[in-house]
Amino acid sequence: MTNACVIVLVGLPASGKTTFATSLSDHVASSSRRDVRYEVVHVCYDDLISFEDDPSSWRDVRKNLVSRVDELVSLNVGKPPVQPENRQDGEITFARGRTIKTLIIVDDNMYYRSMRYEFYRLARTRNLSFCQLYFECAKETALKNNLMRDGKSRVPDDVIVRMSSKLELPDGDRNRWERFSLTLPPCTYNAEVHRRVLQLVEEAMAEVFTPTEGVPPEDRDASRAECSANLLHQVDILSRKQLGLIMAQKNKEGLSKQELSKISTCLNSKRLGLLSKIKVGEVVCPEVAHGSSPEIVLKDWVAEVFGSL
């Protein structure tokens, strides 16, 4: 059990993530509970960039976001109380007489699962709990909300449209590490929503993680490399089989050799692209729950991936 939780916010720009983070912070600050005090550390990606900057710089800022959160964890988690007069920038002042629980809110769009997995991995390394909040918001609503922002904070419309087509929703059934996830309705940040979120946080905090900090780095790296190579090999084999099934079906449809060749080339290109993305971490394969067959889970996932092509 831990007393700190990394909370990743997921959703389109202008879907209400920052508004919620502020409302939750205000809610816990005014809480009358005598046994627990929640302290919120809010890390907002929009505060670190300007949408007037070159979009190529956004990725570098996002990479630095993980390091920034790690620094804040070091500063705020597991440290003795400090008095207000000794407080450093970014450091929480603790109240005496209560259990202090730290909520580290990562406020970004997090539309790719691989982006969120970086923070899950950070939480595991630091022996912290982890949960996700998905902000349900239609593309049209996000575009409308975005128009009401001032020029500096307004996101280009094409960014919202592109993200809406690429957004990968949390899926705790398929990925065990995403099991502590909650979908929030649009713009309803009342006491009941705050209660549900804090309940999710408490459930995540009750989960016992096995810390990895005691494992020598070289052993962790070797193990990860071995697992990664084995995973790629399995996906490679399963994707070839899946492509064979697709081509067999296309052949039954009476397509010409030229059409079949074009489809085969396209599918193989996408297969190689998938393997490349898995290798660099842009695509995260589903975790295998205890008692499940890894081959069946991966087989179903590969079939779903290529079934949507």
Secondary structure in CASP SS format (residue, H / E / C, confidence):
PFRMAT SS
TARGET T0000
AUTHOR 0000-0000-0000
METHOD secondary structure of the structure
MODEL  1
M C 1.00
T C 1.00
N C 1.00
A E 1.00
C E 1.00
V E 1.00
I E 1.00
V E 1.00
L E 1.00
V E 1.00
G C 1.00
L C 1.00
P C 1.00
A C 1.00
S C 1.00
G C 1.00
K H 1.00
T H 1.00
T H 1.00
F H 1.00
A H 1.00
T H 1.00
S H 1.00
L H 1.00
S H 1.00
D H 1.00
H H 1.00
V H 1.00
A H 1.00
S C 1.00
S C 1.00
S C 1.00
R C 1.00
R C 1.00
D C 1.00
V E 1.00
R E 1.00
Y E 1.00
E E 1.00
V E 1.00
V E 1.00
H E 1.00
V E 1.00
C E 1.00
Y H 1.00
D H 1.00
D H 1.00
L C 1.00
I C 1.00
S C 1.00
F C 1.00
E C 1.00
D C 1.00
D C 1.00
P H 1.00
S H 1.00
S H 1.00
W H 1.00
R H 1.00
D H 1.00
V H 1.00
R H 1.00
K H 1.00
N H 1.00
L H 1.00
V H 1.00
S H 1.00
R H 1.00
V H 1.00
D H 1.00
E H 1.00
L H 1.00
V H 1.00
S H 1.00
L H 1.00
N H 1.00
V C 1.00
G C 1.00
K C 1.00
P C 1.00
P C 1.00
V C 1.00
Q C 1.00
P H 1.00
E H 1.00
N H 1.00
R C 1.00
Q C 1.00
D C 1.00
G C 1.00
E C 1.00
I C 1.00
T C 1.00
F C 1.00
A C 1.00
R C 1.00
G C 1.00
R C 1.00
T E 1.00
I E 1.00
K E 1.00
T E 1.00
L E 1.00
I E 1.00
I E 1.00
V E 1.00
D E 1.00
D C 1.00
N C 1.00
M C 1.00
Y C 1.00
Y C 1.00
R H 1.00
S H 1.00
M H 1.00
R H 1.00
Y H 1.00
E H 1.00
F H 1.00
Y H 1.00
R H 1.00
L H 1.00
A H 1.00
R H 1.00
T H 1.00
R C 1.00
N C 1.00
L C 1.00
S E 1.00
F E 1.00
C E 1.00
Q E 1.00
L E 1.00
Y E 1.00
F E 1.00
E C 1.00
C C 1.00
A C 1.00
K H 1.00
E H 1.00
T H 1.00
A H 1.00
L H 1.00
K H 1.00
N H 1.00
N H 1.00
L H 1.00
M C 1.00
R C 1.00
D C 1.00
G C 1.00
K C 1.00
S C 1.00
R C 1.00
V C 1.00
P C 1.00
D H 1.00
D H 1.00
V H 1.00
I H 1.00
V H 1.00
R H 1.00
M H 1.00
S H 1.00
S H 1.00
K H 1.00
L C 1.00
E C 1.00
L C 1.00
P C 1.00
D C 1.00
G C 1.00
D C 1.00
R C 1.00
N C 1.00
R H 1.00
W H 1.00
E H 1.00
R C 1.00
F C 1.00
S E 1.00
L E 1.00
T E 1.00
L E 1.00
P C 1.00
P C 1.00
C C 1.00
T C 1.00
Y C 1.00
N C 1.00
A H 1.00
E H 1.00
V H 1.00
H H 1.00
R H 1.00
R H 1.00
V H 1.00
L H 1.00
Q H 1.00
L H 1.00
V H 1.00
E H 1.00
E H 1.00
A H 1.00
M H 1.00
A H 1.00
E C 1.00
V C 1.00
F C 1.00
T C 1.00
P C 1.00
T C 1.00
E C 1.00
G C 1.00
V C 1.00
P C 1.00
P H 1.00
E H 1.00
D H 1.00
R H 1.00
D H 1.00
A H 1.00
S H 1.00
R H 1.00
A H 1.00
E H 1.00
C H 1.00
S H 1.00
A H 1.00
N H 1.00
L H 1.00
L H 1.00
H H 1.00
Q H 1.00
V H 1.00
D H 1.00
I H 1.00
L H 1.00
S H 1.00
R H 1.00
K H 1.00
Q H 1.00
L H 1.00
G H 1.00
L H 1.00
I H 1.00
M H 1.00
A H 1.00
Q H 1.00
K H 1.00
N H 1.00
K H 1.00
E C 1.00
G C 1.00
L C 1.00
S C 1.00
K H 1.00
Q H 1.00
E H 1.00
L H 1.00
S H 1.00
K H 1.00
I H 1.00
S H 1.00
T H 1.00
C H 1.00
L H 1.00
N H 1.00
S H 1.00
K H 1.00
R H 1.00
L H 1.00
G H 1.00
L H 1.00
L H 1.00
S H 1.00
K H 1.00
I H 1.00
K H 1.00
V H 1.00
G C 1.00
E C 1.00
V C 1.00
V C 1.00
C C 1.00
P C 1.00
E C 1.00
V C 1.00
A C 1.00
H C 1.00
G C 1.00
S C 1.00
S C 1.00
P H 1.00
E H 1.00
I H 1.00
V H 1.00
L H 1.00
K H 1.00
D H 1.00
W H 1.00
V H 1.00
A H 1.00
E H 1.00
V H 1.00
F H 1.00
G H 1.00
S C 1.00
L C 1.00
END
